[in-house]
Amino acid sequence: MQTPSEHATRFLAYPAHWEADVVLRDGGTTRIRPITPDDAQRLVSFYEHVSDESKYYRFFAPYPRLSDRDVHRFTHHDYNDRVGLAATIGGEFIATVRYDRIDPRGRPAATATDEAEVAFLVQDAHQGRGVASALLEHIAAVARERGIRRFAAEVLPANTKMIKVFTDAGYTQKRSFEDGVVRLELDLEPTDRSLAVQRAREQRAEARSVQRLLAPGSVAVVGTGRAPDGLGRTVLRNLLAGGFTGRVHAVNRAFPDGLTRLDPEGVPAARSLRAIDGPVDLAVVAVPAAEVPSVVADCGEHGVQGLVVLSAGFAESGPEGRDRQRELVRRARSYGMRIIGPNSFGLVNTAAGVRLNASLAPELPAPGRVGLFSQSGAIGIALLSELHRRAAGAGLASVSTFVSAGNRADLSGNDFLQFWYDDPDTDVALMYLESIGNPRKFTRLARRTARRKPVVVVKGARHGAAAPAGHTVPTTRIPDATVSDLLRQAGVIRVDTVTELTDTGLLLAAQPLPAGPRVAILGNSQSLALLTYDACLTDGLRPHPPLDLTTDARPEHFRAALATALTDDACDAVVVTAIPRVGSESAEELAAALRSAVAAGPTAKPVCVVHLEIPGLAEALAALPEEEAGPPGSVRIPAYPAAERAARALAQAARYAQWRRRAEESPGRVPEYDDIDEAGAAADIEVLLDAHGATAAAGGTGPRAVTLSAADTQRLLARYGIAVLPALPAPDPDAAVAAAHRLGFPVALKPTAPHLRHRADLGGVRLDLGGEAELLRAYAELTELLGKPSETRLVVQAMAPRGVDTVVRAAIDPAAGAVLSFGLAGAPSLLLGDTAHCLVPATDRDAAELIRSVRTAPLLFGWRGAAPVDTRALEELLLRLSRLVDDHPEVVGADLEPVIVAQHGVHVLGASLRLAPPPPRTDLGPRSLPSY
């Protein structure tokens, strides 16, 4: 084992950007940071709490204590050749890792090399929490930043835990055994497997951190006041009324000395958490904002696992509150705690073994199958109440879990997606969002979750430029329409209103997914059936002609008609319409008849009811009669008071079902092309950035982009098999003629000045010029029409075959990442905004769906008898451009316009590229929580 180098070739400033908070395997958090000389005493204290066995595994010999020289060596680093990181909780070390750059013989490197020796030490009390795996991710990222490409580690064969840390990481590795020591060599270049391992660990850790909050064994309400209508007292009553199965404590520093029981609730009372015997898993904090820091410290010292902070007065209140919120997160994470809030309305878990209502909701909903996340407390409580009411107080459409995230300073919708992904009690995820802090991660998690269960989202503040007060999130420049496309690509069902959220969630929770868009309509009102028929057509469904049962229809007629529709192979879903009948039948009788038909159906098909003024029908359809045994589900039917609402919910379910089938049958792949020269493009980009002196923009606003010349653009695109039709400048008539002879007649003449590009309405383009005379005449006309050649920047270009003019773009958003866009050139995209978008890297399936998702797509496929164009070639162009911006994040913008899609092939007539130093890719780095 090599001794760390005693000298440093280059001392660098403290790298604050290496600091990170990480969620561990058990759901707790730790802070990872570089070790500094000020950590000497911490290191000594840490080492004293390590067992002799662990010390032996680290140093290959008994090593009871660290010498002064050891302490100096392990706390003094140059942050280049020698780096040490520590994982801390409560400011104290729980684990360390260090690397030392070595030469090919394994000795301390005197010059820059690309290999380093790495070693770990984890306190025994924290082993098994995934600390070493997290440290390996972070030290590997640091090493790559410092030009190190390989790690070498020597491990005793008996140290199986550490060997497993290395072998499970997913990096390419070599393993050998020599002189009684296992030698491991790891290639630090991320691989598909290492990224998959990292994301799987992230999912398990973040899901566990949520689960710890949702299923606590004990809850303390800090700030339980004497006033019955105060926040703390209200939550305390709700906890008890909901039947929470764990222990409940009331905490208030204003309680009189000696008070041990709070009446009339009859719960243990204490002035501080320190006075509570036994663990407290969850603390609900309802004290003034100024008192929250001391409460957090008390919670941390007592070992509380998580906080629900109801208190307001944080980032939503201005700069001073934002500082308070930042300090709240920093302090809570330092103790390994997660936070819901601040400014939250609380947390609910309806599971029978928990029955947690740590919220301001007046009653605990019955157990259900819907997970509900809301960034707005008021809207969250309203949604909770609406689902509870429409589910008739119980059943699938009620909630499994609910969270009001408030300012979501820590836990966010991403964390709950991680939890719901494999939560057996949740079948549908409903989310009200006002901002998306990490769109790249959100779409990745939503896509994975949507493959298993529906994710329905309504987004508030769609047209506002600023995030809501209190939401400290990165800004995004992408418009709302683009966000919709990205969510659709991920399989997310996006709806426009809170009403649609509950309508869609009700159907998805209570009914199976439709196998297609074909809908049978039956009922006792022809007028209501026709309205339903029209609504289905409007929302893209394929309704059959309605079956009119007439106003004389009785419940048995409805049952028979519904049973027939459910056995029809040409029917994928059924909408039953009903109006009041003059007679004695009750709503319960009609509901029973419909449930009976559904229960007897040979195949599972979604059924919903549209009714007008039939009191009690919706409740009767949602309720489970006492005499029916077994789990609820197939015999619960959602009801809607308007045809449009039912049709829209059914259409959303049909589109989601189609997305899910395609995702299962053909998930898509990023194709490889043999003619792509990735290395050559990388070399070109490096030279071009150096030549333009591209640097980060002033003020920390991101990289400053440079626009490449036409020649440089064409050369770089050619590396990826994208050819741009040649165009030559024509500063005067003679140059135009010479250019035409060089390119070969016929040619086109067009201006390239920025104010004239893509302005077909000005008549500034002349096509199919077959000879000198035509070219000179066109030159004179354009000069007279548009201005001097120096102003218009005329060029001569070879003619392309006739086809459909399109535009292809790629751009980098700091939060969402690279976005690929497609539309038809001219009015469709500019005037009507008919443009589709998807995230990069695009798969072959993404490219095919992209060109078919614009409203003007029929023009590509032979509209009104026209010949179809070569969409396969267009898809390939999209995929090649996607590969370019994905392989080279320095390409921050690309515009191909126009792209003519002919019957055979595509032809790029104009192109521009923008380069900048690559923005950080947080999704590819080591696991870490968002920081302020």
ChimeraX attribute file (.defattr): number of C-alpha atoms within 10 A of each C-alpha:
attribute: neighborCount
match mode: 1-to-1
recipient: residues
	/A:1	14
	/A:2	13
	/A:3	11
	/A:4	20
	/A:5	18
	/A:6	10
	/A:7	16
	/A:8	17
	/A:9	14
	/A:10	11
	/A:11	13
	/A:12	11
	/A:13	8
	/A:14	13
	/A:15	11
	/A:16	9
	/A:17	8
	/A:18	14
	/A:19	17
	/A:20	19
	/A:21	21
	/A:22	27
	/A:23	30
	/A:24	25
	/A:25	22
	/A:26	17
	/A:27	24
	/A:28	23
	/A:29	29
	/A:30	28
	/A:31	25
	/A:32	25
	/A:33	21
	/A:34	24
	/A:35	25
	/A:36	19
	/A:37	14
	/A:38	10
	/A:39	19
	/A:40	19
	/A:41	13
	/A:42	16
	/A:43	22
	/A:44	17
	/A:45	13
	/A:46	18
	/A:47	23
	/A:48	15
	/A:49	14
	/A:50	18
	/A:51	14
	/A:52	16
	/A:53	15
	/A:54	18
	/A:55	20
	/A:56	15
	/A:57	19
	/A:58	21
	/A:59	14
	/A:60	15
	/A:61	11
	/A:62	13
	/A:63	15
	/A:64	14
	/A:65	13
	/A:66	14
	/A:67	11
	/A:68	11
	/A:69	8
	/A:70	13
	/A:71	17
	/A:72	15
	/A:73	18
	/A:74	24
	/A:75	19
	/A:76	20
	/A:77	26
	/A:78	17
	/A:79	23
	/A:80	22
	/A:81	29
	/A:82	27
	/A:83	23
	/A:84	23
	/A:85	27
	/A:86	26
	/A:87	27
	/A:88	22
	/A:89	20
	/A:90	17
	/A:91	13
	/A:92	18
	/A:93	25
	/A:94	26
	/A:95	26
	/A:96	26
	/A:97	22
	/A:98	23
	/A:99	26
	/A:100	26
	/A:101	28
	/A:102	25
	/A:103	17
	/A:104	11
	/A:105	7
	/A:106	15
	/A:107	17
	/A:108	21
	/A:109	22
	/A:110	14
	/A:111	12
	/A:112	15
	/A:113	17
	/A:114	18
	/A:115	26
	/A:116	26
	/A:117	25
	/A:118	21
	/A:119	20
	/A:120	19
	/A:121	23
	/A:122	26
	/A:123	19
	/A:124	14
	/A:125	11
	/A:126	12
	/A:127	14
	/A:128	14
	/A:129	17
	/A:130	16
	/A:131	25
	/A:132	24
	/A:133	20
	/A:134	25
	/A:135	24
	/A:136	21
	/A:137	17
	/A:138	24
	/A:139	23
	/A:140	24
	/A:141	20
	/A:142	20
	/A:143	25
	/A:144	15
	/A:145	11
	/A:146	15
	/A:147	14
	/A:148	22
	/A:149	18
	/A:150	22
	/A:151	24
	/A:152	23
	/A:153	22
	/A:154	21
	/A:155	22
	/A:156	18
	/A:157	15
	/A:158	11
	/A:159	15
	/A:160	10
	/A:161	12
	/A:162	22
	/A:163	18
	/A:164	11
	/A:165	16
	/A:166	18
	/A:167	15
	/A:168	13
	/A:169	20
	/A:170	20
	/A:171	20
	/A:172	16
	/A:173	16
	/A:174	12
	/A:175	12
	/A:176	10
	/A:177	13
	/A:178	8
	/A:179	6
	/A:180	9
	/A:181	16
	/A:182	17
	/A:183	18
	/A:184	19
	/A:185	20
	/A:186	21
	/A:187	18
	/A:188	21
	/A:189	14
	/A:190	15
	/A:191	13
	/A:192	10
	/A:193	14
	/A:194	18
	/A:195	18
	/A:196	13
	/A:197	16
	/A:198	20
	/A:199	17
	/A:200	11
	/A:201	19
	/A:202	22
	/A:203	22
	/A:204	18
	/A:205	25
	/A:206	26
	/A:207	25
	/A:208	21
	/A:209	28
	/A:210	23
	/A:211	18
	/A:212	18
	/A:213	26
	/A:214	24
	/A:215	21
	/A:216	20
	/A:217	17
	/A:218	18
	/A:219	27
	/A:220	28
	/A:221	28
	/A:222	27
	/A:223	28
	/A:224	28
	/A:225	22
	/A:226	14
	/A:227	10
	/A:228	11
	/A:229	10
	/A:230	14
	/A:231	21
	/A:232	29
	/A:233	21
	/A:234	20
	/A:235	25
	/A:236	28
	/A:237	18
	/A:238	21
	/A:239	26
	/A:240	20
	/A:241	16
	/A:242	20
	/A:243	16
	/A:244	25
	/A:245	17
	/A:246	16
	/A:247	16
	/A:248	22
	/A:249	23
	/A:250	29
	/A:251	26
	/A:252	20
	/A:253	14
	/A:254	13
	/A:255	19
	/A:256	10
	/A:257	9
	/A:258	9
	/A:259	11
	/A:260	18
	/A:261	14
	/A:262	17
	/A:263	10
	/A:264	6
	/A:265	13
	/A:266	13
	/A:267	16
	/A:268	17
	/A:269	24
	/A:270	25
	/A:271	20
	/A:272	19
	/A:273	28
	/A:274	12
	/A:275	12
	/A:276	18
	/A:277	8
	/A:278	10
	/A:279	16
	/A:280	22
	/A:281	21
	/A:282	28
	/A:283	28
	/A:284	27
	/A:285	27
	/A:286	28
	/A:287	21
	/A:288	12
	/A:289	20
	/A:290	13
	/A:291	13
	/A:292	21
	/A:293	17
	/A:294	12
	/A:295	19
	/A:296	24
	/A:297	18
	/A:298	15
	/A:299	26
	/A:300	23
	/A:301	13
	/A:302	19
	/A:303	17
	/A:304	25
	/A:305	25
	/A:306	31
	/A:307	24
	/A:308	28
	/A:309	27
	/A:310	26
	/A:311	24
	/A:312	20
	/A:313	18
	/A:314	25
	/A:315	22
	/A:316	20
	/A:317	12
	/A:318	13
	/A:319	12
	/A:320	12
	/A:321	18
	/A:322	21
	/A:323	13
	/A:324	19
	/A:325	27
	/A:326	17
	/A:327	14
	/A:328	24
	/A:329	21
	/A:330	17
	/A:331	19
	/A:332	24
	/A:333	27
	/A:334	21
	/A:335	27
	/A:336	24
	/A:337	28
	/A:338	27
	/A:339	25
	/A:340	27
	/A:341	30
	/A:342	32
	/A:343	27
	/A:344	27
	/A:345	28
	/A:346	26
	/A:347	22
	/A:348	29
	/A:349	27
	/A:350	25
	/A:351	17
	/A:352	12
	/A:353	12
	/A:354	18
	/A:355	24
	/A:356	28
	/A:357	29
	/A:358	30
	/A:359	29
	/A:360	24
	/A:361	22
	/A:362	16
	/A:363	16
	/A:364	24
	/A:365	27
	/A:366	22
	/A:367	22
	/A:368	26
	/A:369	22
	/A:370	26
	/A:371	28
	/A:372	27
	/A:373	26
	/A:374	28
	/A:375	28
	/A:376	21
	/A:377	22
	/A:378	16
	/A:379	14
	/A:380	24
	/A:381	21
	/A:382	14
	/A:383	22
	/A:384	25
	/A:385	19
	/A:386	15
	/A:387	25
	/A:388	22
	/A:389	17
	/A:390	22
	/A:391	28
	/A:392	20
	/A:393	18
	/A:394	20
	/A:395	24
	/A:396	29
	/A:397	33
	/A:398	30
	/A:399	32
	/A:400	26
	/A:401	27
	/A:402	27
	/A:403	31
	/A:404	31
	/A:405	30
	/A:406	28
	/A:407	27
	/A:408	22
	/A:409	27
	/A:410	23
	/A:411	20
	/A:412	25
	/A:413	24
	/A:414	22
	/A:415	20
	/A:416	24
	/A:417	26
	/A:418	24
	/A:419	23
	/A:420	26
	/A:421	22
	/A:422	16
	/A:423	14
	/A:424	10
	/A:425	18
	/A:426	21
	/A:427	25
	/A:428	28
	/A:429	29
	/A:430	23
	/A:431	24
	/A:432	23
	/A:433	19
	/A:434	18
	/A:435	21
	/A:436	23
	/A:437	22
	/A:438	22
	/A:439	21
	/A:440	20
	/A:441	17
	/A:442	21
	/A:443	23
	/A:444	15
	/A:445	21
	/A:446	25
	/A:447	22
	/A:448	16
	/A:449	23
	/A:450	23
	/A:451	21
	/A:452	14
	/A:453	22
	/A:454	25
	/A:455	27
	/A:456	27
	/A:457	24
	/A:458	20
	/A:459	20
	/A:460	17
	/A:461	13
	/A:462	17
	/A:463	8
	/A:464	10
	/A:465	11
	/A:466	13
	/A:467	18
	/A:468	16
	/A:469	13
	/A:470	24
	/A:471	20
	/A:472	20
	/A:473	19
	/A:474	15
	/A:475	17
	/A:476	19
	/A:477	12
	/A:478	15
	/A:479	11
	/A:480	14
	/A:481	15
	/A:482	18
	/A:483	20
	/A:484	19
	/A:485	21
	/A:486	21
	/A:487	25
	/A:488	19
	/A:489	20
	/A:490	24
	/A:491	27
	/A:492	24
	/A:493	22
	/A:494	21
	/A:495	20
	/A:496	12
	/A:497	14
	/A:498	19
	/A:499	14
	/A:500	20
	/A:501	21
	/A:502	21
	/A:503	22
	/A:504	27
	/A:505	29
	/A:506	25
	/A:507	25
	/A:508	27
	/A:509	26
	/A:510	27
	/A:511	23
	/A:512	18
	/A:513	23
	/A:514	24
	/A:515	18
	/A:516	18
	/A:517	20
	/A:518	19
	/A:519	28
	/A:520	23
	/A:521	25
	/A:522	27
	/A:523	27
	/A:524	23
	/A:525	22
	/A:526	18
	/A:527	13
	/A:528	23
	/A:529	24
	/A:530	18
	/A:531	14
	/A:532	26
	/A:533	24
	/A:534	16
	/A:535	21
	/A:536	27
	/A:537	14
	/A:538	14
	/A:539	15
	/A:540	16
	/A:541	22
	/A:542	18
	/A:543	22
	/A:544	16
	/A:545	13
	/A:546	22
	/A:547	19
	/A:548	19
	/A:549	18
	/A:550	14
	/A:551	15
	/A:552	11
	/A:553	15
	/A:554	18
	/A:555	17
	/A:556	16
	/A:557	18
	/A:558	23
	/A:559	19
	/A:560	14
	/A:561	19
	/A:562	26
	/A:563	19
	/A:564	12
	/A:565	23
	/A:566	24
	/A:567	16
	/A:568	13
	/A:569	9
	/A:570	13
	/A:571	21
	/A:572	25
	/A:573	26
	/A:574	23
	/A:575	28
	/A:576	24
	/A:577	32
	/A:578	25
	/A:579	15
	/A:580	16
	/A:581	16
	/A:582	8
	/A:583	8
	/A:584	8
	/A:585	12
	/A:586	17
	/A:587	18
	/A:588	18
	/A:589	17
	/A:590	21
	/A:591	25
	/A:592	20
	/A:593	19
	/A:594	28
	/A:595	23
	/A:596	17
	/A:597	21
	/A:598	23
	/A:599	15
	/A:600	14
	/A:601	17
	/A:602	12
	/A:603	14
	/A:604	19
	/A:605	20
	/A:606	26
	/A:607	29
	/A:608	24
	/A:609	26
	/A:610	24
	/A:611	22
	/A:612	16
	/A:613	10
	/A:614	14
	/A:615	12
	/A:616	13
	/A:617	22
	/A:618	25
	/A:619	21
	/A:620	24
	/A:621	28
	/A:622	28
	/A:623	21
	/A:624	20
	/A:625	13
	/A:626	6
	/A:627	6
	/A:628	9
	/A:629	8
	/A:630	6
	/A:631	10
	/A:632	17
	/A:633	18
	/A:634	19
	/A:635	25
	/A:636	29
	/A:637	25
	/A:638	29
	/A:639	26
	/A:640	20
	/A:641	15
	/A:642	17
	/A:643	23
	/A:644	19
	/A:645	20
	/A:646	24
	/A:647	27
	/A:648	21
	/A:649	23
	/A:650	29
	/A:651	25
	/A:652	22
	/A:653	26
	/A:654	23
	/A:655	21
	/A:656	24
	/A:657	21
	/A:658	18
	/A:659	20
	/A:660	21
	/A:661	14
	/A:662	14
	/A:663	17
	/A:664	11
	/A:665	9
	/A:666	11
	/A:667	14
	/A:668	15
	/A:669	12
	/A:670	17
	/A:671	13
	/A:672	10
	/A:673	13
	/A:674	8
	/A:675	10
	/A:676	18
	/A:677	15
	/A:678	15
	/A:679	11
	/A:680	12
	/A:681	20
	/A:682	17
	/A:683	10
	/A:684	16
	/A:685	20
	/A:686	13
	/A:687	12
	/A:688	17
	/A:689	18
	/A:690	11
	/A:691	9
	/A:692	14
	/A:693	12
	/A:694	16
	/A:695	16
	/A:696	16
	/A:697	13
	/A:698	9
	/A:699	6
	/A:700	7
	/A:701	9
	/A:702	16
	/A:703	18
	/A:704	16
	/A:705	22
	/A:706	20
	/A:707	16
	/A:708	18
	/A:709	13
	/A:710	15
	/A:711	11
	/A:712	16
	/A:713	18
	/A:714	20
	/A:715	17
	/A:716	21
	/A:717	21
	/A:718	16
	/A:719	19
	/A:720	21
	/A:721	18
	/A:722	20
	/A:723	18
	/A:724	20
	/A:725	16
	/A:726	17
	/A:727	22
	/A:728	18
	/A:729	17
	/A:730	24
	/A:731	16
	/A:732	18
	/A:733	18
	/A:734	12
	/A:735	15
	/A:736	23
	/A:737	20
	/A:738	15
	/A:739	21
	/A:740	27
	/A:741	14
	/A:742	11
	/A:743	17
	/A:744	14
	/A:745	19
	/A:746	19
	/A:747	22
	/A:748	21
	/A:749	27
	/A:750	25
	/A:751	25
	/A:752	16
	/A:753	14
	/A:754	11
	/A:755	10
	/A:756	17
	/A:757	15
	/A:758	19
	/A:759	13
	/A:760	11
	/A:761	9
	/A:762	10
	/A:763	11
	/A:764	21
	/A:765	17
	/A:766	18
	/A:767	16
	/A:768	15
	/A:769	20
	/A:770	14
	/A:771	15
	/A:772	18
	/A:773	11
	/A:774	13
	/A:775	25
	/A:776	16
	/A:777	12
	/A:778	21
	/A:779	22
	/A:780	14
	/A:781	14
	/A:782	21
	/A:783	18
	/A:784	11
	/A:785	12
	/A:786	15
	/A:787	12
	/A:788	15
	/A:789	20
	/A:790	12
	/A:791	16
	/A:792	21
	/A:793	18
	/A:794	27
	/A:795	22
	/A:796	24
	/A:797	25
	/A:798	22
	/A:799	21
	/A:800	20
	/A:801	13
	/A:802	12
	/A:803	21
	/A:804	19
	/A:805	20
	/A:806	22
	/A:807	21
	/A:808	25
	/A:809	21
	/A:810	26
	/A:811	20
	/A:812	23
	/A:813	18
	/A:814	20
	/A:815	20
	/A:816	24
	/A:817	23
	/A:818	23
	/A:819	24
	/A:820	25
	/A:821	23
	/A:822	24
	/A:823	26
	/A:824	28
	/A:825	20
	/A:826	18
	/A:827	11
	/A:828	16
	/A:829	18
	/A:830	12
	/A:831	8
	/A:832	10
	/A:833	14
	/A:834	19
	/A:835	24
	/A:836	24
	/A:837	29
	/A:838	27
	/A:839	26
	/A:840	23
	/A:841	21
	/A:842	24
	/A:843	21
	/A:844	19
	/A:845	16
	/A:846	23
	/A:847	26
	/A:848	18
	/A:849	16
	/A:850	24
	/A:851	24
	/A:852	18
	/A:853	17
	/A:854	19
	/A:855	16
	/A:856	17
	/A:857	16
	/A:858	14
	/A:859	17
	/A:860	23
	/A:861	16
	/A:862	12
	/A:863	12
	/A:864	8
	/A:865	8
	/A:866	10
	/A:867	14
	/A:868	18
	/A:869	22
	/A:870	19
	/A:871	21
	/A:872	15
	/A:873	17
	/A:874	23
	/A:875	20
	/A:876	20
	/A:877	23
	/A:878	27
	/A:879	24
	/A:880	23
	/A:881	25
	/A:882	27
	/A:883	22
	/A:884	26
	/A:885	22
	/A:886	19
	/A:887	15
	/A:888	16
	/A:889	19
	/A:890	22
	/A:891	23
	/A:892	27
	/A:893	23
	/A:894	24
	/A:895	18
	/A:896	20
	/A:897	22
	/A:898	20
	/A:899	26
	/A:900	24
	/A:901	25
	/A:902	22
	/A:903	17
	/A:904	14
	/A:905	17
	/A:906	27
	/A:907	26
	/A:908	22
	/A:909	20
	/A:910	21
	/A:911	23
	/A:912	19
	/A:913	24
	/A:914	18
	/A:915	24
	/A:916	25
	/A:917	21
	/A:918	17
	/A:919	16
	/A:920	12
	/A:921	12
	/A:922	15
	/A:923	15
	/A:924	12
	/A:925	15
	/A:926	22
	/A:927	21
	/A:928	20
	/A:929	16
	/A:930	15
	/A:931	14
	/A:932	14
